[in-house]
């Protein structure tokens, strides 16, 4: 499918020199960082806007569910395209389209022409484009660095991702407070355009299309991705584990956590923008620490114990709002407590993500990478909308500390089950 030996490209063109001197890798990383920064601004502003105009967990759950649905239904198909066509061109087009959508959404909000259904449609379109963007960029990522540098490259990618998440909520609140949701959405559109500019200057391995590519060929590629996943037992186990973890983790992260801060504790927007970035600060710190650690011989143990620490972090999130504790602290003390909790949760999240990313990149050959990354996105995203919608409705009926504690316990059970999977022990 390609006229280039990608291992040769890695070794001869990009070499084993410092990844910081690798122009193409740095442009890819920069583009992804800017794009993710815009996403962080957009989603945090969207949550604040929905809470302000509607104020229910169901509404927040609905908009977050819409953001994840395209990955479930479109992900596997988009992965075939990511393996078939020029990944750089795909990234440029998707960033440009997302930029137009985000700016248009900002204009509609500014003109007071954006009821909830318009916000849902705009969010769905942005997510649909991202469903093609991220398999393409994820599949391209290992082609630009040598295999021996994958841990360092993934750590840097994690660091930039966490930095976008660290800056994003702060900028979201700052822009939202000054210019409203319309300004925040417009800023998101501009970040997509800037990301596309970075990608224009990349030089990447080209994908050469075969003539006469038919629907039958597409179907064959589509089925091939599924067969590879289901015949690679370690990979399948990791995908199922990711689905289970995401069912418990992300509904708390995306719905319950903001509701705790804004509705249960009644903290201000300024407190919100102080607390939320600490998760991504911990995430980024984990990337720096991992680069200093010795080589991981048993990646599965490191990954699963880190996931278990995340489960304990969910339970820890609930402790300060237990009935016996919530009246013991004032607003300033709650800010400090939740900053510490989110920092610890971010550390655990990063410690599990980096070894997981490296394992995926080593297990998957290039010709399957886009398809499998898309399937990974489908597996990982599949549980999110159901979990988010369920918890979004539950949060209007049950105390948040109960919901958060149950999620932590469920995630811990999934971790212990993973320790019993034979194929995972061999990673």
C-alpha positions in Angstrom: 0.0 0.0 0.0 3.0 2.3 0.4 6.0 2.9 -1.8 8.2 3.5 1.2 9.8 1.2 3.6 8.8 3.0 6.8 11.4 1.4 9.0 14.0 2.7 6.5 12.4 6.1 6.6 12.6 6.1 10.4 16.3 5.0 10.4 17.8 6.8 7.4 15.8 10.0 7.1 14.7 10.7 10.6 17.5 8.8 12.2 18.1 8.1 15.9 19.0 11.7 16.6 17.2 13.7 19.2 13.4 13.8 18.6 13.6 17.6 19.4 15.7 18.0 16.2 13.2 16.0 14.2 11.3 18.8 12.4 8.4 16.6 11.1 7.8 15.0 14.5 7.9 18.4 16.2 5.5 19.9 13.7 3.1 16.9 14.2 3.4 17.3 18.0 2.8 21.1 17.7 -0.2 20.7 15.5 -1.8 18.1 17.8 -1.0 20.3 20.8 -2.7 23.4 19.3 -5.7 21.3 18.2 -6.1 19.7 21.6 -5.8 23.1 23.2 -8.7 24.3 21.2 -10.7 21.2 22.1 -10.0 21.8 25.8 -11.2 25.4 25.5 -14.3 24.4 23.6 -15.5 21.6 25.9 -14.8 23.5 29.1 -16.6 26.5 27.7 -19.5 24.3 26.5 -19.9 22.7 30.0 -19.9 26.2 31.7 -22.4 27.4 29.1 -24.8 24.4 29.5 -24.6 24.7 33.3 -25.3 28.4 33.1 -28.3 28.3 30.7 -29.8 24.9 31.8 -28.0 23.8 35.0 -28.9 20.0 35.0 -26.7 17.0 34.9 -28.9 15.5 32.1 -28.1 18.5 29.8 -24.4 18.2 30.5 -24.6 14.4 30.0 -26.4 14.9 26.7 -23.9 17.3 25.1 -21.0 15.1 26.3 -22.7 12.0 24.9 -23.0 13.7 21.5 -19.3 14.4 21.6 -18.5 10.7 21.8 -21.1 9.0 19.5 -19.2 9.7 16.2 -16.2 7.7 17.4 -18.4 4.7 17.9 -20.2 4.7 14.6 -17.6 6.1 12.3 -14.3 5.1 13.9 -13.7 1.7 12.2 -14.6 3.1 8.8 -12.4 6.2 9.2 -9.5 3.9 10.2 -9.6 2.3 6.7 -9.3 5.8 5.2 -6.4 6.6 7.5 -4.5 3.6 6.2 -5.4 4.2 2.5 -4.8 7.9 1.9 -2.2 10.5 2.7 -2.5 11.0 6.5 -1.0 14.5 6.4 -3.6 15.6 3.9 -6.4 14.1 6.0 -5.1 16.0 9.1 -5.0 19.3 7.2 -8.5 18.9 5.8 -10.0 17.8 9.1 -8.4 20.7 11.0 -9.6 23.2 8.3 -13.2 21.8 8.4 -13.3 21.8 12.2 -12.1 25.4 12.2 -15.0 26.5 10.0 -17.5 24.6 12.1 -16.2 26.0 15.4 -16.2 29.6 14.1 -19.7 29.1 12.7 -20.9 27.8 16.0 -19.4 30.8 17.8 -21.2 33.1 15.3 -24.6 31.4 15.9 -24.2 31.7 19.7 -23.2 35.4 19.3 -26.4 36.0 17.3 -28.5 34.1 19.9 -29.4 31.5 17.3 -28.0 28.4 19.0 -30.5 26.4 21.1 -29.4 23.1 22.6 -30.0 21.1 19.4 -27.6 23.5 17.5 -24.9 23.0 20.1 -25.5 19.2 19.8 -25.2 19.3 16.0 -22.1 21.5 16.1 -20.5 19.2 18.7 -21.3 16.1 16.7 -19.8 17.6 13.5 -16.6 18.5 15.3 -16.4 15.0 16.9 -17.0 13.4 13.5 -14.0 15.2 11.9 -11.9 14.3 15.0 -12.8 10.7 14.4 -10.8 10.8 11.2 -8.1 13.2 12.4 -6.9 11.2 15.4 -6.5 7.8 13.7 -4.6 9.6 10.9 -2.3 11.5 13.3 -1.9 8.5 15.6 -1.0 6.2 12.7 1.5 8.7 11.4 3.2 9.2 14.8 5.4 6.1 14.9 6.6 6.6 11.3 8.4 9.8 12.3 10.6 8.5 15.1 12.8 5.4 15.6 11.4 2.5 17.6 14.0 3.0 20.3 12.6 6.6 20.9 8.9 5.6 21.2 8.8 5.9 25.0 10.4 9.3 24.9 8.2 10.4 22.0 5.0 9.2 23.7 6.1 10.9 26.9 6.6 14.2 25.0 3.2 13.7 23.4 1.6 13.1 26.8 3.3 16.2 28.1 2.0 18.4 25.4 -1.5 16.8 25.7 -1.5 17.5 29.4 -0.2 21.0 28.8 -3.1 21.7 26.5 -5.4 20.3 29.2 -3.7 22.5 31.8 -3.9 25.7 29.9 -7.3 24.9 28.2 -9.6 25.2 31.3 -7.8 28.4 32.4 -8.1 29.9 29.0 -11.7 28.7 28.7 -12.8 30.4 31.9 -10.8 33.6 30.9 -12.3 33.7 27.4 -15.7 32.7 28.5 -15.8 35.3 31.3 -14.6 38.0 28.9 -16.3 37.1 25.6 -18.9 34.4 26.5 -19.3 31.1 24.8 -19.3 32.7 21.3 -15.7 34.0 21.9 -14.5 30.6 23.3 -15.9 28.7 20.3 -14.3 31.2 17.9 -10.9 30.8 19.6 -11.3 27.0 19.2 -11.8 27.6 15.4 -8.6 29.6 15.2 -6.6 26.9 17.0 -7.7 24.4 14.4 -6.6 26.7 11.6 -3.2 27.2 13.3 -2.9 23.4 13.6 -3.5 23.0 9.9 -0.7 25.5 9.1 1.7 23.4 11.2 0.7 20.2 9.3 1.2 21.9 5.9 4.9 22.1 6.5 5.4 18.5 7.5 7.1 15.9 5.2 5.7 12.5 5.8 5.7 9.0 4.2 3.3 8.9 1.3 0.5 6.4 0.8 0.2 5.3 -2.8 -3.3 4.4 -3.8 -3.9 1.3 -5.9 -6.0 2.0 -9.0 -9.5 0.7 -9.1 -10.0 0.9 -5.4 -13.6 -0.4 -4.9 -16.2 -0.9 -2.2 -15.1 -4.5 -2.1 -11.5 -3.4 -1.3 -12.8 -1.1 1.4 -14.8 -3.9 2.9 -11.8 -6.2 2.8 -9.6 -3.6 4.6 -12.4 -3.0 7.1 -12.8 -6.7 8.0 -9.0 -7.1 8.0 -8.7 -4.7 10.9 -11.3 -6.6 12.9 -9.6 -9.9 12.2 -6.2 -8.6 13.3 -7.6 -7.3 16.6 -9.5 -10.4 17.4 -6.6 -12.7 16.5 -4.2 -10.7 18.7 -5.4 -11.7 22.2 -3.3 -9.3 24.2 -4.6 -6.4 22.0 -8.2 -7.5 22.3 -7.8 -7.8 26.1 -6.4 -4.3 26.3 -9.2 -2.9 24.2 -11.9 -4.6 26.4 -10.1 -3.3 29.5 -10.1 0.2 28.0 -13.8 0.0 27.3 -14.5 -1.0 30.9 -12.3 1.6 32.5 -13.7 4.4 30.3 -17.2 3.4 31.3 -16.3 4.3 34.9 -13.7 6.9 34.5 -14.9 9.5 31.9 -18.4 10.0 33.2 -17.0 11.1 36.5 -14.3 13.2 34.8 -16.6 14.9 32.3 -19.9 15.2 34.2 -19.6 14.5 37.9 -16.4 16.4 38.6 -17.6 19.8 37.2 -21.0 19.3 39.0 -19.2 18.7 42.3 -17.3 21.9 42.0 -20.1 24.1 40.6 -23.3 22.6 42.1 -22.4 20.7 45.2 -19.6 22.9 46.6 -20.9 26.1 44.9 -17.4 27.3 44.1 -16.8 30.2 41.8 -15.6 30.2 38.2 -12.2 31.4 39.5 -12.0 28.4 41.8 -13.0 26.1 38.9 -10.2 27.3 36.7 -7.7 26.8 39.5 -8.8 23.3 40.4 -9.4 21.6 37.0 -5.9 22.2 35.5 -4.3 20.2 38.4 -5.4 16.9 36.8 -3.5 17.8 33.6 -0.6 19.1 35.6 -0.3 15.7 37.2 -0.7 14.1 33.8 2.2 16.2 32.5 4.4 15.5 35.5 4.0 11.8 35.0 5.4 12.2 31.5 8.5 13.8 32.9 8.9 11.2 35.6 8.5 8.3 33.2 11.5 9.5 31.1 13.7 9.2 34.2 12.5 5.7 35.2 14.5 2.6 34.1 13.2 0.5 31.2 9.9 -1.1 32.0 10.3 -4.9 31.9 6.7 -5.7 33.0 4.6 -3.0 31.3 1.4 -4.7 32.2 2.0 -4.4 35.9 2.9 -0.8 35.7 -0.1 -0.1 33.5 -2.7 -2.0 35.6 -1.4 -0.7 39.0 -1.6 2.8 37.7 -5.2 2.1 36.6 -5.9 0.8 40.1 -4.5 4.1 41.5 -6.9 5.9 39.2 -9.8 3.9 40.7 -8.7 4.9 44.2 -8.5 8.5 43.0 -12.2 8.4 42.0 -13.1 7.2 45.6 -10.8 9.9 47.0 -12.8 12.4 44.9 -15.9 11.5 46.8 -14.5 11.5 50.3 -14.5 15.3 51.0 -18.2 15.5 50.1 -19.4 12.6 52.3 -22.1 13.9 54.7 -19.7 13.7 57.7 -16.9 15.8 55.9 -18.5 18.4 53.7 -19.4 20.8 56.5 -15.9 20.7 58.0 -14.2 22.7 55.3 -14.6 26.2 53.9 -14.4 27.2 50.2 -10.6 27.9 50.2 -9.9 24.5 51.9 -12.0 22.7 49.3 -9.9 24.3 46.6 -6.7 23.1 48.1 -8.1 19.6 48.8 -9.4 19.1 45.2 -6.2 20.5 43.7 -4.2 17.8 45.5 -6.7 15.1 44.6 -6.7 16.0 40.9 -2.9 16.2 40.8 -2.7 12.6 42.2 -5.4 11.4 39.7 -3.5 13.0 36.8 -0.3 11.3 37.8 -2.0 7.9 37.9 -3.6 8.6 34.5 -0.3 9.5 32.9 1.5 6.5 34.4 -1.0 4.1 32.7 -1.3 5.9 29.4 2.4 6.1 28.3 3.2 2.3 28.6 -0.2 1.5 27.0 0.6 3.7 24.0 4.0 2.1 23.5 2.5 -1.4 23.6 0.0 -0.5 21.0 2.7 1.0 18.7 4.9 -2.0 19.0 2.1 -4.6 18.5 0.5 -3.1 15.5 2.2 -3.1 12.0 1.9 0.0 9.9 -0.6 -1.4 7.4 -3.0 -2.0 10.2 -2.2 0.9 12.4 -4.9 3.4 11.2 -7.6 0.7 11.3 -6.6 -0.6 14.7 -6.3 2.9 16.2 -9.7 3.7 14.9 -11.0 0.5 16.5 -9.2 1.4 19.7 -11.1 4.7 19.6 -14.4 2.9 19.0 -13.7 0.5 21.9 -12.6 3.2 24.2 -15.4 5.6 23.3 -18.2 3.0 23.1 -18.8 3.0 26.9 -18.5 6.7 27.3 -21.9 7.9 26.0 -23.8 5.2 27.8 -21.9 5.9 31.0 -22.2 9.7 30.7 -25.9 9.6 29.9 -26.6 7.2 32.7 -24.6 9.2 35.3 -25.9 12.5 33.9 -29.4 11.3 34.8 -28.4 9.7 38.1 -26.7 12.8 39.3 -30.0 14.7 39.3 -31.4 11.9 41.6 -28.6 10.6 43.8 -25.7 12.1 45.8 -22.5 12.6 43.8 -20.4 10.9 46.5 -22.4 7.6 46.0 -22.0 7.7 42.2 -18.3 8.5 42.4 -17.6 5.8 44.9 -19.4 3.1 42.9 -17.4 4.1 39.8 -14.1 3.8 41.7 -15.0 0.3 43.0 -16.1 -0.9 39.6 -12.9 0.3 38.0 -10.8 -1.4 40.8 -12.6 -4.7 40.1 -11.7 -4.4 36.3 -8.0 -3.9 37.3 -7.9 -7.1 39.4 -9.5 -9.1 36.5 -6.8 -7.8 34.1 -4.2 -9.3 36.4 -5.6 -12.8 35.7 -5.4 -12.5 31.8 -2.5 -14.7 30.6 -1.8 -12.8 27.4 -1.5 -9.5 29.3 1.2 -11.0 31.6 3.4 -11.6 28.6 3.5 -7.9 27.6 
